[in-house]
Amino acid sequence: MPTDPPPPTYEELAREVLLHRMQDYSEDYHCAGWLSDLEFLLWEKQTGEGKSPDVQVRDKMRAELRVLAKVAGGWWVYEDDTQPGQPGPVFVSMERWLQILKNQNGKHVP
């Protein structure tokens, strides 16, 4: 008799929900499966007065996405040099994500 696979961990569930929330934002607000630099757009903190509705949505989502990222232990990027040949969304550890941000010369650092 076959046994059922073990249930997913909280980390695995958080990774999947995080990916789907990022993709949903890209599709719903930009009509793109994965908007160019989406990982940076959803990570960086917006500042300033008179925020557009799109920025307000991102600000609200950002809190949810950061919680999911913390539980998941990382962030989704479109491609990563440490995983060549794997196009599309790739999950990277939080340590790797922070390194990617640093390598962007502070361009996307919140």
N, C-alpha and C positions, 0 to 999 in steps of 0.2 A: 504494500500500500504506500503510495507516494506521500511524502510529508510536505506540509506547507512551508514555504520559505519564511524565514524570520521576518517579523514586521520591520519596516524601516525605522531607523533611529531618528531622534528629533533633529539631529544635524542634517541627515539626508532629506528629511521633509522640508526643513528650512531652506536648503539649497534649491530644491525644486520649486517651492513657492516663490523664492527670490527671483529665480530665472523667469518664471511666468509673469510675475508682477513687472519686471523690467521690460519684457517683451510686450506685455499688454499696454504699458505706457507708450512704448515706441509705436505700436500699431494704432492705438486710439488717438494719439495727439500728433503723430507725424506720418501716419500711413506708411510705415516702414517696419519690416520684420525686426531689424536691428539698426536703428539710426546711427550714423557715423558718430563715434565718440560718446555713445549712449552711457557707457560705464562712467565717464567723467561728468557728463551732464547731470546724472542722477546722484552723483557723490558730492559734487561741489556745493558749497553753501552760497546762496544768493544773498546779496545785501542791497540796500537802497530803499527809497520810498517809492510808493506808487507801483508796486509789483503788478505785473500783468497776471491775468487769470492762469496762464500756463505756469508761470513761476510759482504762484500760490499752490497750484496742484502739486508741483514738484516738491515744494517745501513740506507739504502734508505727507506726501509719499515718502520723502527722505527719512522721516522718523521711523516709519514702518520698515523701510528697506534696511536701515542701519541696525534695527533690532534683529531682523532676519539674518543679516550678515554676521552679527555677533554670535547668534545661535549656530549658524552654518559654519562659522570659522573662516569666512572668506568672501569673495566677491566674484561676479561674472564679468569677463572681458571678452571682446570679440575674438581676438587671437592673442597668443602668448608665445614668446620666443622659447620658453622652456618646453613647449609642446608642439614642435614643428610638425607640419602635415595634418594638423587638426584644425581645419577652418571652422568658423562659427563660434558660438558661445563656448567658452572654456572657463571652468571654475578654478580659481587660484586661491591659495591661502591668503589670509589677511596680511601676513608678512610679505608675501610676493606682491600683493596689491599695493601696499605702502611703498615698496621698492619701485614699482611701476610709476606711481605718482611722483616719487623723488626724481626718477629718471626723466620725467617730463619737465625738468628744470623749474619746478614750482608752478608751472602753467596751470595745473589743475588742482593744486593742493588747497584744501579749504582753509 
